[in-house]
């Protein structure tokens, strides 16, 4: 008995030690762990509501890529299975109207199903011919089809150029898609004679509309030749929608695919039963896009700027036109269309048109919600609840619009998928992505508000470290979102790809994300507060937020830092040259000189709209809002990061800031990430961006030495060590 009792005691002690061990497994995530977090997006519920298809993103370090594959949830049982695999991503899952098939786009080698009775020799010969024809050509993105019941996917299309968006016809017999026309003889001859060069703003490929016969391909599960629907080389087609009877397609298009020309987007209608005749139906000044047919096919809803000249920061609208009327006379002035959201003070994003109304999503301060509007009365009701609900992607509806899948996050959960009745919102969670971080030590997030210099009320998200202690003063790091019409939200975001938030929190920092003037979610008037006031008003909002946190007695005014990418990088650069209160700043892909930006960016209208002038019309406003104007005041150590091929904020902006700082003998580093544009989109490079930011602030805020393998150090410095 005594031996047994002693053994029991040992087991109890062992259990206690094991439990203590489990309790101690909480840890601060490494940068690698943060970048390895899986995330979901793009959910689509089947027409009958039995299944939900969605994309799951994973990190492939070997291929240095983020790879998305399609997964399937059985709504009734909760079973979750992977449908697609491979080194290349599979995107855009869309259900056939009968729910029999799930189509998606991907780049992969053909594995078409060969029917029984075809000789093995014939199959081998076919493969040889396919290989011969495809030698030296990169694989184009094609549409593939798979059954939700399992089995191999099969290739539906065989386009020479990448397929963009696609949609099933309502009768399920066809799929329409966008793709560029293959290179013609003249283009090949030019390349052969003169090699590669570019005529700026004149060399581009226009997307046309195509269709493929699914019923023909389904007979032998082989790709079939598509047919070109539109042949207008002056149009670049973007969004489109089928009519309920599958006889018409409404589409939006510009005359140039470059972003600088997006303002001339109009809406057209192609009649498939009358030799694919194309009719212009909406041609207001400014962008008109995202067409959707009414359930009876008599009307088309669309998003529009309603000919507002400053549509970059003004509210967009949802409007409708009667198909019969606009076929007779296109809508060319705002009075020709019916504006349904005139009283809704935010940007509505059109989602779908069901039997009970038009569905759209919109921000309300930091929250994100789904709304339903009755076109006849223009009454708008909010579908999702509670007030602090954070929609993170488009919802998807069953065929009868009675059930939907909703992707959402909150302050303690990553984005998860929820299924709910549409009429009475009662979400049921189907995924558990947050389980990935159950052993992580993470901080908290809350929304705070303060008054800016001019009296404007500003909100922001304040992050506190785990184990936060009242009365203690912490270093304060400001993280500024891009846009400017972005928004920071108090959602649970344990991972990042630019700034290691959780590591900063673990080092004992507070982090403030200000929703400065111009941010989305707070109405049109707020979004216009930084017009002809860029940088200046933004700085008021950031610095008043910093002072508000300091006034709470929780932030150390001697240990301040700021960071941000794009517009956040611009505001950080503005802080570098207009205040000496920060110990360190990181400016990611930010503007330093608005004139330099204006002449080199791919969205030239942005500057004209926010400053209401070109640099030739009003040089003073360009100088007033440019960080480089105040470069001789700069004292703050500044890290500059960007992609070497950035067209949104081209590299001369960063070179100007860097050279100006160097001439003032201000500590500064410029890191160019080779081969990237405005975003850094591969995991190893994301790790470099994060590590550089971590090392920079660790050095100037906490006094740490730069690690020997820091991305901040050049090869000559590493060799010197």
N, C-alpha and C positions, 0 to 999 in steps of 0.2 A: 504493500500500500504506500509505504514511504517512497519507494522507487517510482511508483506511478505518479505520486504527487509531485516528486521532483521533476519528472519528465513533463508533466502538465505545466509546471511553472516555467520550464525552459521554453515550451511551446508558446505560452502566453507572452514571455519576454520577446521571443522571436517574432510573434505576430505584431507586438507593439513596435519593435524595431522596423519591421516591414512596412507598417502603416506610416511610421515616421518617415521612412524612405520615400514612400509614395507622396507624402505631404511635401517633401523637399524636392520633388521632381519639377516643380514650377521653376521656369527659367526665362531669362530674357532672350527673345529670339535673335539668332545671328542674322546677318544680312542675307546669307544663303537661304536660311529657313524662310525668311520673309518672301524671298523671290520664288520659293518653291510652293507657296500656297496655291492650292487649286481654287478656281473660281468658276461660277456658272453664269450663263447669259443666254439670250435669245430663245426663251421657252415658247413652244407651240403646242397647244392642246389639240388632240384629234377631234374630228367633227362630232363624234359620238361621246366624247369626254372620257374614254377608257384609258387613253395614254397621254403622256406629255413628253415630247422630245425637247432636248435642250443641248447646249454646247457646254462642255467642261474643258477648261483650259488647264494644261499642265506644263511644267518646265522640263525641257529636254536639254540638259547641259552638254551632252555629247554633240548634238546638232546645233547647239547654241540658239535655241528657238523656243518660243511659246507655241505649243501645239494644241489645237482645239479638236476634240472628237465629239461625236453625237451620242448621247445617252438617252435611255428611255425609261420612264417611270410608269408602272402600272398603278393607276390612281386608286383602284379598289384594294389591291394587296400591298401596295407600297414597294413592291419589288423594283429594283433599279438595275438595269443591265446596260452594258456598253454595246452600241450598234456598229460603230466604225472604228477602224484602227489604221495605223500607218505613220510614217514620218511626216506626211503632209497633213495640214489641217482640213477638216470637213466643216463647212459652214452653211448657214442659211436654211435649216431644215424647214420644209413646207409640206403639209399633208395634202394628198389628193382629196377632192370633195367627198369621195366615198370612204376615205380612211384606209383604203387598201394599200397605198404606197406612201412612202416618205421620200421626197426628193431633196437633194442637197448638192452643193458645188464643192469640188475638190480638184487638186492636181494629183493624179496617180496614173500608173500604167493600167492599160485596159485589162479587165478580167471578165469580159462579157461571157455570159453563160452560153455554151454551145449545145444546141439541142441533140438529143439522142439520134444516132444514125449517121452523124457526120464522121467521116473517117478520120483517124488520128493523123494520117499523112496530110490530109487537107487542112487540118487545124494547124499543123506545123508550118505548112507553106504560107498560110494566112499570116501567121506570126512573123515569118521572115519578111514578107512584103510590108507589113506594118512597121517593122523595125527599120527597113530600108527607107521607107517614105519619111519616117520621123527622125532619121539620123541628123544630129546637129541642131535640132529644134528644141527649145525649152517646152515642157509640157504646158498646155493651156488649161485653164480652169474649165472643167466640163460639168454638166449636170449628170448626177448619178441617182439611181433609185434603189430603195431597199424596202423589204417588207417588215412591218413591226413584229411579225410573228417569227422572224429570224431568217437565216439563209444569207447567201452572198449578195452584195450590191452589184448592180449592173449598170453599165454606162449607157446613157441615153443620147447624148450629143457628141459630135465630133467636129467642133468649131476649130478654126485655125487661130482665133484670137480668144482671149480670156472672156468668159461669160461673167456679167455683172449680176444685176438683180434678175429674178425670174418669178413668174406667177402661174399657177394652174388656171386654166379656163374653168368657168363655173360648172360646165358639163363634164369636166375631167378628161376630155379627149386630147387636149393640147396643153403645152406649156409655152408661154411667151417669155422672151428674155432679151436682155440688151447685150450687145457685143459690137466691137469695132469691125469694120470691113477689112479683110486681109489686104496686105500691101499690094499695090497695083504695079504695073510694068513701069510707069513713069517714076515711081518712087524707087523701085529697084535700080533703074537705069541711073538715076541721080546719085544713089549711093555708090554704084559701081564706078561712076565717072569722077565724083568729087569726094568720096569717102563720107564720113559722118560730120554733119554740122547742123546748126539749128537757126532758123529764122525766128527770132524772138516774137512770141505771141501770134505767130502765123503757122508754125509747124505743130500740128496736133492731129489726133485721130478722133473722129466723131462716132459715138455709139449709135447704132441703129437698132430697130426692133425686129426680132426674128421669132419664129415659132417652130415647134417640133411636134410631130404627130405621135403621141404616146401610145395610142392603140396600135399603130403600125409597129412600133418598136417592141411592144409587149408580146407580139406574136412569137418572136424568136429570141427575145431578151438581148437584142443587139442594138448598137447605136444606129440611128437613121439620119439621113440628111435633113437639115433644117431648111426652112424657106425664109427669105428676107421679106419682111412686111413693108418697111419704109426704105426709101431710096433717096432721101433728101440729104445731100452732103453738107448742107448749110445748118443742119440741126444735130445737136448732141442730146440724146434722149436719156433722161434720168428716171424719175418715178413714173409708174403707170398702173392701171387697174382695168380688169375685164368688166364688161357689162354683164348683168345677170343672165342674159340670153346667149352669152359667149359670141355675139356677132360684132361687137365693137370693143375698142380699147381706147381709153383716155390716157394721154401721157403728157408729161411736162418736158420741156426741152429748152436749151439755150442755143445760141449761135456760135458759141465757143466754149469748150469744156473747162477752160481755166477759171479759177475762182474769181479773178478780177472782173469777169463778165457774167457773174451769176445773177446780176440784177435784171438781165433781159429775159429771164425765164418766163415762158408762157405755156398755155395749156392747149392741147390739140386733141382731135378725135379722129381715129382711123376706122373706116367702115369696111369690115372684112368681107362683107357680102357684095360690095360694089367696087371691085378691082382695087381694094385697099386705098380708096380715096381718103386723103388727109384734109381735115378742116381745122382752121384756127378757131378756137371757141372762147378763149380768154386771153386778152393781150393788154393788160393794164401796165402802166409804168411800174418798174420795180418787179421783184420776183413773185410769181404765182406758181404754186407747185402742189405736190402730194394729192392728185385727184382721186376721189373715191365715189363710186356710183351709189345712188339710193337703192334700197332693196327692190323697187319697182322699175329701176332703170331710167326714170324720167328726169332725174336731176343729178348733178355732179357737185359734190362738196370739195373744197380745196383750201389750202392756206394761201394767204395773200398779204402783201404789204399795203394794199389799197392805194397804190400810187403815192405813198408817203415818200418824200425825198430822202429822209434820214432813217431808212429801214434797218440799219445796223443796230440801233438802240431803241427804236420805237416798237410798240407792240405789233406783232403780226395778228392776223384775224382769220377766222374760219368763215367762208362765204359759200353761197350756192348759186348755181345758174340752172335754168331749165334747158335741157338738151335741145328740144325742138326750136326754142327761141334763138339760142346762140348759133345753131346751124344756119339759121336764116340771116342772122346779123351778130358777129362776134362781139363779146363784151370788151369795150376799149376804154371806158371811163368807169370810175367807182360806182356811179349811179346805175350801171347796167347789171350789177350783181347785188345779191341780198346779203348784207353783212349780219352774221348771226352772233358775233361776240363783241359788239361795240361796247357793251357795259362790263366786259370781263377784263380787269386790269392786270393782265399778264400775257405771256406768250403761250397760246394753246397749241399743243402738238396733236394733230389729227391722227387718231388710231384706227377707227373703223365706223361704219354706219350699219346699225342693226335695225330690227323691226321696231324697236322702241326708242330710237334716237341715235344721234351722233355721239360717239365716244371720243374724248380727248384727254390728254394728260397735261398737267401744268404744275409749276412750283407755287407754293404759298409760303413765303419766307424760306426757311430751311426744309420744310416738308415738301413731299411730292405726292400728288393725288390723281386719281382717275375721276373724270366728270362725265355726265351724260346730259346732252342738250336736246330738247324737243324743238325741231326746226320750225314747226308751225307757230309756236308761242315764244320761242327763244328762251324759254325757261331753262336754267342750268341747275342741276343737283350734283352734289358730290357723292360719289359711289363709295369710296374707301374711307376708312375711319381707323383710329381716332384722329384728332387734329395732328398729333405728332406721328404721322405715318410717312414712311420714306420709300416711295416707289423708286426702283433703280433701273428699270427697263420696261419695254412695252408689254402690256398685258396681251393675252390671246384668248379668244372666245370659241366656244363650241358653235356648231352650225346654227343652233336655235337661239344662241345668245343667252342661254340660261345659266351657263357655268363658265368660269374663266380661271386661267392660271395667272397669278400675280407674283412677280419677283420683287422682293422688298427686304430692307435691312432695318435695324434699329440701333440703339446705343450699345447693346450687348450682343448683337448677332450680325454676322456677315450676311450678304445677300443670300436669301433662301427662297425656295419656291412654295407658294401657297395656292391651294385650290379653294374656290368659294362660289356660292351662288351669286349671280349678278344682282338680282333684285334686292336681296337682303344680305349685306356683306358679312360673312362669317368665315374668315380664312382658316384653313387647316394646313398646317405645315407638313411638307412632304420630304424635305431634305434636311441634312444636318451638316452643312459645310463648316459651321462654327466648331464642330468637334475637333477639327484640325489643331485648334489653338487652346485646347483645354488645359494643357500643361505649360502655357506661356504666362509670363508675368506681363500684364498689359495695364495701361493707364485708363483713366476715365475721360469722358467728354461731356460738356454741358454748354448750353447757349447762354451768353451774357450780352448785355447791351450797354451802350454809353452814348454821350452826346459829343459830336464832333465840334470843331472850331466854329463852324457857322450855324450850329444848333441842330444839324441833321442827326437823327437817331440812327446809330450804326449797331448792327449785331455782329457777333462773332462766336466762334467755337473755342472754348478754353479746355485744353487737355491738362490733366493733373496726373502725376506719377502714382503708381501703386504705392500704398503706404504713405500717402500724402499727410503731412502734419500741419494742423492749424498753427498759425503764429510763426512758422518758419518761412524765411525768405529764400526763394529759388531763382536761379537764372531764368530769364524769359527769352524764348526764341519765337519769332514771328514767322509763320508760314503763310505766304500770300498766294491765293489761287490765280489762275489765268483767266483769259476772257477778253475784255473785263466782265463779260456777262456769264461768268461761271458762278458757282456758289459753294461755300464750304458748309458741310452738314455734320451734325453730331452723330453720324452713323459709325458703327464699329468697323474700323479699318486697321487691322493689326499689321498688314503688310503695306509696303510702298515700293515704288520703283525708282524714285529720285532722292527722297529724304527719309532717313531712318528714324521715324518719329518715335517708335517704341524704345529704341536704344537711347535717344536723347532723353526720353522720360526716365529711363532706368538710371541715367547718369545724374538725375536730380534736377531736371528742367521742367518748367511750365512751357506749354506751347499755345500760342494764340493764332487762330485763323480768322482774320477780319473779313467780313463781307462788306468791303468798302463800296463807296458810291459807284454805281454802274453795274453792280452785281444783279443777277437775275433773282426773281422771287419776291421782289419788293415793289413792283409796279413800275409803270413807264416813267413817271416823274423822277423816281429815285434812279432809274437807269440812265437818265439824262443829266444827272447832277455833275458828271465829270466831262460833259461836252465843253470844249474850249477851256477845260480845267484839268486835263489829264496830268497826273503826277502831283500837281499842286494840291488839289482836293483829296486825291488818294492819300497823300502824305498826312493831311489833316486827320483823316480817318484812322490811319495806322498809328500815328503818334498819340492821338487822343485815347485810342484803345490801350496802348502801352501804359499811358499815364493812369488810366482807369484801373488797370491790374495792379500797378504800383501803389495806387491809393488804397487798395484793399489790404496793403501791408504784407503781401505774399510774394512779391517779385523784387529782386535785387536790382536797383537802377544802374549799378555798376557792371552788370553782366547781361547785356542785351545783344541779341543777334537777329538777323533777318534773312529770309531765303524765299525763293519762288522761281517759277518757270514761266516763260512767255510774258504775259502781262504782269505776272508776279515777279518775273525777272526784271522787267522794266521798272516797276515800283521800287524794287530793291536797289537797282542802280540809281534811281532818283534819290533814295535815302543816302546812298554812298556819297553823292555830291552835294547834298543839301543839309546834312546834319552830322554831327560827330558823336552822337550819343551811343552808337552801337560799337561793340568790340569787334564784330566780324559780320560780314555780309556775303551771301552767295547769290549771284545773279545768273539764272539759267535762261539762255536763249532770249535775252531781253533787249529792248530798244534803248539805244543811247542817244541817237540823233534822229528826230522825226523826218528831217529832209532826206537823210541817207536811207531811212526806212521807206519813205514814200516812193523813191525812184527805183527801189530794188525788190520790194515785197511782191508776193503773188496775190495779195488782196489790197491793191492800191486804193479802192474806194473807201476802205476802213478809215484811213487818215483824213481824207477829204470830208467824210461825214462827221467824225468826232471833232475836228478842228475847224470845220466850216470854211475851209480855204485850202488852196494849194500853197506850197512854199513861195511861189512867185507872186501870189496875191497878198499874203500876209506872213512875211518872214518873222515878224515879232512873235506871233503865237507859236510858231514852230520852235523858236529859240526858248521862249518862256517854259515850254513843257518838255524840253530835252535835257536829260541828265548831263550831257556833255557841256552844256552852257556854263555849268557851275563846277567844272572839273577842277579848277584851281583851289576850290574849297575842300576837296576830298582829303580825308585823313584815314578812313576806315579800311582795314585789310579786306580785300574783296576777291572772291573766287568767281571766275567766269567759266561757264560750261555751255556747250552747244554742239549740235551735229554739224559736220563739215559741209554737208549739202543742204543746209536749211534754206528753204525758199520763203518760208513765212516771215522769219526774222533773219535775213541773210547775214552772213558772217562779218561784213564790214562794220556792223553795229558793235559787235564784240571787240573787233580790232581797235576801233576808235576808243572805246572805254578803257581797254587794256593799255594802249599806248599813252593815253592821257594820264592814267594812274601811275604808270611807270615814270612819266616825266615829272610827276609831283612827288616821286620817291615814296609812293604808297605801296605797301606790301600787296601784291596781286599775282594771280596765276590764271592762265587761260588754257583750258582743256578742250581740244577739238576731238569729237568722237567720229572716227572715220566712217564715211559711207552712210551716215544717218541724216535724215531731214530734221523737221522741227521736233519730232519725238524720238526718244531713244528706246528702241523696241526689241532688243535682244537681251537675254538674261545676263550674259557676262559683261556687257557694256553697262547694263543697269547696276550691276554690282560695283563697277568702277565709279559710276556717278555717285552712288550712295556712300561708298568708302571715302571718296574725295570729300564729300560734304561732312561726313563724320569726323575725318581727320582735321579738316579746317576748323570746325567749331570746337572740337576737343582741344585743339592747340590754343585758340585765342580766347575761349571762354573758361576752359578748365586748366589750361597751362600744360597739357600733355605734349610730349615730343611727337613729331611726325614719325610713324612707323617706317622701318627701312624699306618695306614694300609698298608704301603709300602711292596711289595713283597720282598724287600731287608732285612727286619727284620725277624729274627727267632722268634719262639714262645716264647722263654725265654726273648727276648728283648721286645716283645709286652707286656708280662705279667709284666715286670719290669716297663713299662711306666704306 
